Amino acid sequence: MTADWSGFTWRSWEDLALVRAKLDAGADPNEGEFPDERPLHAAAERGSPEVVAELARRVDDVDAEHEGRTALWVAVFNDRPENARALVAAGADPWRPMMDGWSPGRLSLAGRTPGLFFPLPPGHASLTEAEAAAVAEAGRLIGVLSDIQGDGFSLACVHGISAAEAARRLGAEPADEEELEEAMEDPFDEEAMRFVGLTDVPGGCVVSQEFGYMASAPAVMTALSAGTVAYGTYANAKSGDQGCFYRDGEVVDWDTPAGGGEVSATDSAAEILLKFLYDGHAEAYCFAGAGLHPVNARALAEPDTYVRLPEGDYWD
């Protein structure tokens, strides 16, 4: 048995005997194999409560922070309440300030186990009205968009502009039914990839492509996001969701996985909540990030209209 954490996989953190053997062989409970992860944080995210308790007993500080958050925060964010309870039993502080006002305890109020750390101690803020409304909207929005299934499609959700304005920004021309049907005979042809759908949605509009990546291509996102924000995703059949976030014509985040990707200590309080609420729900994350409030999922399968994009390099 090596005296380090080499060879550990995602499932290894569920194996109490293996973790104990590593620790007994001399593996450091405070430092992982890689500099971007601590063992207790890894176990909090994907391990068993028994492993979490064992590591918590051996670390120097159960509330040690890594990239601005404790292991308890990681357990809450990843919806691992049993791991969170094990950490609290080992002395972790649910109300320790971090992540722009989102202590583990306060973050839990927005999750599926809001009573995890009750009662709320004096002096610690509950959710604001706006945050509580965002939680309620997340439940509604995820349900509304649950009909979106499969892969190979792309979306761009744009705040505050109409579908007509989106077409103007893209330099797109209306597509008649005959040429659209002809293009769809081979949807993966270069010519067919120039056709995208446009739909007005409360709060803004959606650009969509049911069979390809063009709706979230860089040049499309750049044009759409001028003076506003746009969130896009491509449901890549081979590598999973590939998300992006543009503001005022500039890329803010690229190639994010489902639900906005990894939380950063530099994220705003609003972005942290957004990523927490929509983890694993890439399409809903895009709608919510752009402030759109659809009443159904037709923007992808039944757009208001189709347009043809001009020829050009949309990846430049």
Residue pairs with C-beta under 8 A, 6 or more apart in sequence:
1 21
1 22
1 24
1 25
2 22
2 25
2 27
3 22
3 25
3 26
3 27
4 22
4 26
4 27
4 28
4 33
5 22
5 27
5 32
5 33
5 39
6 33
8 22
8 33
8 42
10 46
11 46
12 18
12 19
13 19
13 42
13 43
13 46
13 47
13 48
13 51
14 46
14 47
14 48
14 51
15 48
15 51
16 48
16 50
16 51
16 54
19 43
19 47
19 51
19 54
19 55
20 54
23 29
23 54
23 55
23 58
27 39
28 39
29 39
29 40
29 55
29 58
29 59
30 38
30 39
30 59
30 60
30 64
31 38
31 39
32 38
32 39
32 42
36 67
37 66
38 64
38 66
38 71
39 55
39 59
40 52
40 55
40 56
40 59
40 62
40 64
40 71
41 66
41 69
41 71
41 74
43 51
43 52
43 55
43 71
43 83
44 52
44 71
44 72
44 74
44 75
44 78
44 80
44 83
44 84
44 87
45 74
45 75
45 78
45 80
46 78
47 83
48 83
49 82
49 83
49 85
49 86
50 86
52 71
52 75
52 83
52 86
52 87
53 86
53 89
53 90
56 62
56 71
56 86
56 87
56 90
56 91
56 92
57 90
62 70
62 71
62 72
62 87
62 90
62 91
62 92
63 70
63 71
63 72
63 91
63 92
63 93
63 96
64 70
64 71
65 98
67 264
67 265
68 98
68 99
68 265
69 77
69 98
69 99
69 263
69 265
70 92
70 93
70 96
70 98
70 104
71 87
71 92
72 84
72 87
72 88
72 92
72 93
72 94
72 96
72 104
73 98
73 99
73 102
73 103
73 104
73 107
75 81
75 83
75 84
75 87
75 104
76 84
76 104
76 107
76 108
76 111
76 116
77 107
77 263
77 276
77 279
78 279
79 111
79 112
79 113
79 279
81 113
81 116
84 94
84 104
84 108
84 116
85 116
88 94
88 117
92 104
93 104
94 103
94 104
94 105
94 108
94 116
94 117
95 103
95 104
95 105
95 106
95 117
95 121
95 124
96 103
96 104
97 103
98 104
99 107
99 263
99 265
99 267
99 269
99 272
100 267
100 268
100 269
100 272
101 125
101 269
102 269
102 272
102 273
103 124
104 117
105 116
105 117
105 120
105 124
106 124
106 125
106 126
106 127
107 272
107 276
108 114
108 116
108 117
109 126
109 127
110 127
110 131
110 134
110 135
110 273
110 276
110 277
111 276
120 126
127 135
131 273
134 273
134 274
134 277
134 288
135 277
137 288
137 293
138 277
138 278
138 284
138 288
141 284
141 287
141 288
141 293
141 294
142 278
142 281
142 284
144 294
144 295
144 296
144 297
145 281
145 283
145 284
145 287
145 294
145 297
146 297
147 296
147 297
148 283
148 297
148 300
150 235
151 235
151 236
151 237
152 210
152 211
152 212
152 235
152 236
152 237
153 208
153 209
153 210
153 211
153 212
153 215
153 234
153 235
153 300
154 208
154 209
154 212
154 213
154 214
154 215
154 216
154 217
154 232
154 233
154 234
154 235
155 206
155 207
155 208
155 215
155 216
155 232
155 233
155 283
155 286
155 299
155 300
156 206
156 207
156 208
156 215
156 216
156 220
156 221
156 224
156 230
156 231
156 232
156 286
157 201
157 204
157 205
157 206
157 230
157 231
157 232
157 286
157 287
157 289
157 290
157 292
158 166
158 204
158 205
158 206
158 207
158 224
158 225
158 228
158 229
158 230
158 290
159 203
159 204
159 228
159 229
159 230
159 290
159 291
159 292
160 203
160 204
160 228
160 291
161 169
161 204
161 205
161 224
161 228
162 200
162 204
162 205
163 198
163 199
163 200
163 205
163 206
163 304
163 305
165 205
166 172
166 198
166 205
166 207
166 224
167 174
167 198
167 307
169 223
169 224
169 226
170 207
170 220
170 223
170 224
170 307
170 309
170 310
171 309
171 310
172 196
172 198
172 307
172 308
172 309
172 310
173 307
173 308
173 310
174 305
174 306
174 307
174 308
175 195
175 305
175 306
175 307
175 308
179 308
180 195
180 306
183 189
183 191
183 192
183 194
183 195
184 192
184 195
186 192
187 193
187 211
187 212
188 211
188 212
192 211
192 212
193 209
193 212
193 214
194 214
194 308
194 309
194 310
194 311
195 209
195 306
195 307
195 308
195 309
196 207
196 208
196 209
196 214
196 215
196 220
196 306
196 307
196 309
197 206
197 207
197 208
197 209
197 210
197 215
197 299
197 300
197 303
197 304
197 305
197 306
197 307
198 205
198 206
198 207
198 208
198 303
198 304
198 305
198 306
198 307
199 205
199 206
199 208
199 298
199 299
199 303
199 304
199 305
200 304
201 287
201 292
201 293
201 294
201 299
202 292
202 293
202 294
202 295
203 290
203 291
203 292
203 293
204 228
204 290
204 291
204 292
206 287
206 292
206 294
206 299
206 300
206 303
207 215
207 220
207 224
208 215
208 299
208 300
208 303
209 215
210 300
210 301
213 234
213 236
214 220
214 309
214 314
215 232
215 234
216 232
216 233
216 234
216 242
216 243
216 244
217 314
217 315
218 244
218 251
218 314
218 315
218 316
219 312
219 313
219 314
219 315
219 316
220 232
220 309
220 314
221 230
221 232
221 244
221 246
221 251
222 246
222 249
222 250
222 251
223 249
224 230
224 246
225 246
225 247
225 248
225 249
225 250
226 248
226 249
227 248
227 249
228 247
228 248
229 245
229 246
229 247
229 248
229 289
229 290
229 291
230 245
230 246
230 247
230 290
231 243
231 244
231 245
231 246
231 285
231 286
231 287
231 289
231 290
232 243
232 244
232 245
232 246
232 286
233 241
233 242
233 243
233 244
233 282
233 283
233 285
233 286
234 241
234 242
234 243
235 241
235 282
236 242
240 257
240 258
241 256
241 257
241 258
241 282
242 255
242 256
242 257
243 253
243 255
243 256
243 257
243 258
243 260
243 261
243 282
243 285
243 286
244 251
244 253
244 254
244 255
244 256
245 251
245 252
245 253
245 254
245 256
245 260
245 289
246 252
253 260
253 261
256 262
257 282
258 279
258 280
258 281
258 282
258 285
259 275
259 278
259 279
259 280
259 281
259 282
259 285
260 271
260 274
260 275
260 278
260 279
260 285
260 289
261 275
263 272
263 275
263 276
267 275
274 285
274 288
274 289
275 285
277 288
278 284
278 285
278 288
283 300
287 293
287 294
